């Protein structure tokens, strides 16, 4: 099974593991979401309704929450406080998605506290972290090839997003467009299966609704398209400003100890929450206010500034939560403001439509993920009619943010400012999709140091590769056939490498001398199970042939 999983092909084994990993991930996320809802029901009139608290309690709640997050971080170790989507992107590049347990503990308990205590963060960040960690654990537990473990981590991410928003299609595209940043056919089916499982598990527990049913049927037509272009320009500009402020805030926050950062975030969130309670929490509270009759243009502008500010403070301070939830909220508020400024807010229908378009455009421009944003809005609104106007807004917003302001994905900008490596050379991106187990040569003959050349030639007739062990090291005796000359041997010292590794690790081990090979071992370096030569690697790179 491990040899089949090492190859970049769709297999029933990988699909089965994706279903198991997606089930574990979604059950863990259901526990996570259930804990948040239970805690909020203790002190709020309804989930996410911080207006039911007194001003003093709104001030104190985030401060107490930041102290509780600090306690969790202290128990696990402050060096394990990194969590969320940027950290998952980093681990996918440097460790094939395997995430340390202590980071995951911080994410689970810290995320519950952050989301329950009113910080402006989203539930999708913890869900993605928990999904990737739990699914990648399967790969580690069963000693699977690293490329299969990476795929399982991506499946966990898809299950996490689908479990949070009940949007399986958007979850699949988000993984390909934002997390993996590549489209590989052999990954699509397992990732889709994991997304289906994630959506099915949480829907069966919490119900099929996703909380965005308050948007009315879209009634946009061609006469509104010029206004939608203006909306896209506004959203692209706002996204670029939002991302730059997050990066700047992260740079400033790096100068402070984590204790000071989290306490400052708690104090600012509490102070703003006293005045504008709708800015607290994730996304639904602010959206409900945006759609209400009490939402004047002035109040919406104040809410937009407060929501952006609290999100920037929370993200830059390291509060364990996501940014996509607040992004959807900010986009909806910006869309409603645009409708008001364009003089069409007197029609309640247009306010709802422009808020929905704002969600699509702002998410696309902020994350640099146009297709994921489009499908997210389609699934959240349950309306195919949003496709054409959303595409127009998304295209305009992304072009404006990218071309005029050189904007990039907020996650990539976070990785850069936090000095977390995520880039790999193109050759490595190609090679890490294939595990060594899938292409290793197993027709080996083990030689003794006392074997004569005649014995070696005799073994060479029956075996493809001759391997000799000497002083705990292995040597490959390559048979050289030259026309008109007798056979001779060229000796190569073999480099040991684990059976879980991919062609990328083998390539970098051999790249300097550009010859020879690596021997594959299982469990112990003395247990040789196969051989991969540098010639095989170059053949795959130049001809696409892995055999």
N, C-alpha and C positions, 0 to 999 in steps of 0.2 A: 504494500500500500504506500509506503513512504517513497519508494522509487517512482511510483506513478504521480504522487503529489509533487514531486520535485520538478516535473515537466510543466510547461506553460500550456496546459490543455484543461478543458472542462471535464471533470471526472465525477462519478457519483459519490466517491469517497469524500471529495472536497465539499460537494453539495450537502452531504449528510452532516459533516462537521459544521458547515455554515448554519444549518438548521439547529443543531445542538447549541452552537455558540450563540446564535440569535435568541434562542429560548432562554438560556442562562442570562444573557445581557438584558433582555426585556423584563425578566422576572426581577432582576436586581434593580432595574430602573423603576419598575412598578412599586417596589418597596421604598425606593427613594422618593418618588412622587407621593406615595401614600403617607410617608412620614411628614412631608411638608404640609400636606392638606390637614393632617391630624393636628399638628402643632398650631397651624393658623386658626383652626376651628376652636381652639382653647381660648383665644383672646380676641378674635375678630368676629364681627357679626356675620360675615361671609368671607369666603376665601379671597384674599387679595384686596379686600375693602379696608384700607387703612384709615379711611375717613371715620370709621366707627370708634377710633381711639381718640383720647384727649390729646391736646397739643403736647403736654408733658410726656405722655406715654410714647407719642410719635418721636419725640426727641430722644428718649432713653432707649427705645427698642433697638435701633441700629448700634448704639454704643455697647449695649449688653451683648448684642450679636457679635460685634468685633472682638470682644473679650473672650467669648466662647470659641470663636474661630482661632484665636491666639492660643487658647488652652489646647485645642486639638493639634495645632502645629507644634506646640512645645512638647506634647506627649510623643509625637512621631519624629520630631527633629525638624528644625526650621529649614534644613537643606532639602527637605522633601515637600516643601510647600507649593512648588510649581505644579499647576494643574491646567485643565482646559484644552481648547482646540489647538492653540499654538504648540503646547507641550506634546500633544498627540502627533502633530505634524513632525516635530523634531524627533520623537521616538520612532516614527515610521522610517525615517531616513537613517538614523544611527543604530537602531536596535530592532528593525523589522516589526515595530509595533509593540514589543514587549515593554511593559511599564512597571516600575518598581511598586511593590505592594504598599509601601508607606505613602507614596504619592496618591495612590488610589484611596487609601483610608482617609487622607486629608480631603480628597475630592468628595467622598461620600458624606462624611459628617460635616465638613466645612460648607459644602453646597447646600445641605439641608438647612443649616443655620443661616446662611446668607440669604437664601430664598424665603425663609420664614420670617426673617427679621427686617424685611423691607428694602434691602439693597437693590439697586437698579441693575440687575444682572438676569440672564436668561437661564432656563433649565436645560437648554440643549447642550451647553458647555459641559456640565457634569455628566449628562447622558452620553455624550460622545466619548468622554474619558472613560466612564465606567464600562460602556459597551466595548470599546477597543481593548481595555485591560482584561476583561473577563473572557472575551473570545480569543485573544492572543494567548491567554493562559493555557487554553487547550493545546495550542501548538507546542508550548514549552513542556506541558505535562506529558504529552505523548512523544516528545523528542522529534517533532516533525521538521522537515526542511524549512529553512528560514523564509523562503519565498511563499510557502504555504501558510506559515504563521502570519506573514504580512497580509496576505489575502484574508485570513480569518479576522485580523484586526480591523480591516476595512469593512468586513461583514458586520462586526460588532458596532462600528460607527453607524452603518445604515440602519441596523436594528434600533440603535439608540435614538436616532432622529425620527424614525417612523413611530417609535413608542411614544415620543413626546408630542408630536403634532398630528399623528395619524395621517401622514403623507408619504406613503411608501415610494411613489414614483420620484418625488422630489428628493427623497433620501438617497436613492440610487444615484441620481445625477449629481447631487451634492458631493457624494463620495468620489465620484469620478472627476468632477470639475474642481473641487476645492481641496479634498484630502489627498487623493492619489495624484491628481493633476495629470492624469493620462487615461486613455481609453483602451482597455485591453479586453478583447472579446471573451477570453477564458475566465475573466473575473465577473462578468455580468450576471451569469445565472446564479452562482452562490451568493452574490451581494443582493440580488433581487429576492432570493429565497429568505435571506436573513431579514430584509426589510418587511416582507410579508409577515413573517413570524412576529417581528417587533410590533407591528400594527395590530395583529390579531390578538396578541397576549394582553396588551394594555386596553384594547377596545373591549375585550371580554371582562376585564376587571373594572374599568372606569366608565364603560359605555362607549359607543361609536362616535359621539360628538367630540369635536376638537376645540370648542370654545370660541370659534370665529363665526358663528351663525348669525350674528347681528348685522352683517352686511346684506343689503337688499340687492335684488336682481339688477345687474348692470344695464344701463340704458344709453350708453355712449354710442354715438354714430359719427359719421364723417365730419359733420359740422363742428365737432368738439376736437378734432385732431390738431388744429393749430394751437389750441390751449394745452393739449397734451404735450406738444413739443416744448412749449414754455415751461410746463411742469417738469419735464425731463431735464431741461437746462438748470432749473432751480435745484432739483434733487442731486444732479451731478456736482454742482458747486457746493451744496451742503455736505455731500459725502466726502469730498476732498478736504473740506475744513474739519469735519468730524474726525477723519483719520489722522490728519496732521496734529490735531489737538491731543489725540490719544498718544501718539508717538512722543510728542513734547512732554506730556504729563508723565509718561513712563520714564523718560530720561531724567526728569526732575526728581521723581520718586525714588530712583536708584540711590540717591544720596542719603536717604533715610533708612534706618533700621526697620525691619518688618513690623515690629511692635508699633512704632510711631506711624508707619503708613496705614496700618489697619485702624488704629484709633482715630487718625485724622479722617479716614473715610467714614467711620461711624459717626463722628461728630458732624461732618458736613451733611451727610445723608439725613441725620436727625434734624438738623437746623432747617434744611430746605423742606423736609417733610412736615415740619410744624406749619409752614406757610402754604405749601402746595402738596397736599397729601397724595394727589393723583400721580405725582412723579415717582412715588415709591413703588417698589415691587417690580414685577416683570413687564408684561405688555398689555394685559387685558384691562387693568384698571384705567390706564390712560386712554385706551381706545374707547371704552364705554363712555368716558367723559367727553371725548371728541365727538361721538355720535349723539350726545344728548342735546336738548334744547338750550341748556344753560351755557353752552360753549360759544362765547363770543370770540371775535378775532383777537382782541387783546389778551383774553385769558389763554387762548390757544398758543399765542406767541410766548407768553410767560411759561406755559407748560412745556413747550418745545425747548426753550432755553434750559429750564430746570431738568428736564429728562436727559438732554444731551450732557449737561454738566454732571449730574449724578452718575450717569453711565461712564463717563470719562474718568471720574474720580474712582469709581469702583474697580474698573478694569486696570487702571494704572497702579492702584494700590495693591493689587494681587488678591482681591476678594474672589473666592473660588466659585465663579459662575460664568455663564456665557455672555456673548454680546449680541447674538442674533435676535433674541426676544426683544431687547430694547431697540434694536435697529428697526424691527417691524413696527414697533410703537412710534418711534420718531418719524418713520416714513408716513404712517397714517396721519399723524398730527400735521406734518408738512403738507401732505396732500389736501387736508381740510383747510389749512391756512391759504394755500394756493387757490382753492375754489372760492374762498371768501374774497381774496384780493382781486380775483378776476371778475368779480361781480356776479357770480352765479350761485353763491351760497344760499340765496333765498329759496332755492330749490333743494329740499332735503336730499333728494335722490342724487344730485350732483356732489354733495358733500360726501356721501357714502362712496360714490364711484371714484372720486378723486383721492379719497383716503386709501382705497384699495390699490389704485394706481401708484400712490406714493409708497406703499409698502413694497411693491414690485421694483420700482425704480431705485429706491434708496438701498434696498438689500442688494440689488445687482451691482450698483456702483460702489458700495462700501466693500463688498466681498469680492468684487470682480468675478461674479458668477452669474451671468445673465440667464443661462438656461435653468439653473437651479431655482433662481428667483421666480422665473416665469411659471415653472411647474408648481412651486410652492403656493403661489397666489391662486393658480387654477384649482389645486386640491383644497386649499383652505376655504375658498369661496364656493366650491362645488359648481362652478359655472365655466363652460367652455367659451362663453361670449367675451370673457376678459382677455382672451389670447391676443387678438389683433391690437387693441389699444395698449395692452401691457407691453407687447413687443415694441411698439413705437416709443413708449416712455422709457423702457429699459435701454433701447438702442441709443436714444438721445442722452440719457443720463450717463451711460458708460462712455460714450464718445466724449462728452463734455468733461467728465472727471479724468479720463485718461489722456486726452489730447491737450486740453487747456491747462490742466493742473498736474499732469504726470502722476496721477493717483494710481495706487496699486492696492491689492487686497489687504485689508486691515490685519489679517493674520500674518502675511508675509512681512508687513511693516513691523509688527510686534516681534517676530522672530529676529529681524535685523537689529532692532534696538536692544533686544535682550541678549544678543550674542549667542543665540541658539542656532547651530548649524542645521541647514535643511537642504542645501544644494549639493548635488553630486554630479560628477561629469557624465555626459551623455552615454559614454561607453559603459559606465557603471549602471546607469538606469536600464540599459538593455540587458546586462548580464545578471542583475540580481533577480530577474524573473525566472531563472532556471537554477534548480538545485543540483548540486554535484551528484547526488544519488541517481538522478535521471540519466546522466550520460557517462558515468564512470565505466571504465573497462574492468571486467572481472575475470577475464581469461588470463590469470597470472600463474607463473611458476616461481616458487620460492627456491632460491639457490643457496647452497652452502659455500662458505668461504673457500673450502677445499676442492670445490668442483673444478674440473679441468675444462678447457675450452671445448673439447669434444663433447663432454657431457652437456655443456651449455648449448651447443649447436643442436644436440639431440632434443633437448627440451624446447628449443626455439621452434622445432617443427610442429610441436603439439600445442604450444601456448603462444599467445600474442605478445605477452610482455614477460620479461625475466626480471625478477626482483631479488636482491640480495640484502640480507640484514647483517650489519657489522657494528658492534658497540652501540646498540640501541638506535642505530640510524639505518635508513633504507636507501638503497641505490638501485636505479633502473639501468639495466644494461641494454641499451638500444642496439638492435641488429642493423648494421649498415650493409646494404647490398649495392655494390658498384659493378657495372658491366665489365666483364673480363677479369675481375678480381675475386678473390675468396671473401667469404663473409667475415666481417670484423665487428667489434663491439665498441660502443661509445658509452661511457659511464656518466650518469647524471645523479647527483644527490637529490633525493626527493624531500619535499617540504611537507610536514604533516598538517592536515587540516580536517576539521570535524565533518562528519557526514551531514550535519544540519546546514552547513554553509552553502553559499551559492557560487556561481561562476565568477561573480565580482571579486570575492575574497581570493579565489585562486588566481585571478588575473593580476591583482596587485602583488601577490606573493611572487609571481614569476615575471612581472613586467620589466624588472631591471635587467635581468640576463636574457629574457625573451627566448628561453629554451627550457628543456627539461619538463618537469611535471610535479604534481603534488600527489601524495598518497592519502586516501580517504580512510579514516578510522572511525570506529564506533565505540563509544564509551572510553576506551583506553588507547593511547597512541601506539601501543604494541599490537592492537587488533586491527590489522590492515584488511580492508574489505574491497578496495578498488583503487584505480589509478585514473587521473585525468592529466593529459599532456597540454602543453602550451599550444601545440599544433591544433588540437581540438578547439581550443578557445578562439584562435585566429580564424579557423575555418568557419566557425559560427558567425564571427563578426564580419567576415568578408563575403561568405557565400550563404549564410543563413542555415547552414547544415549543422545539426547538433549530433549527428551520428558518426 
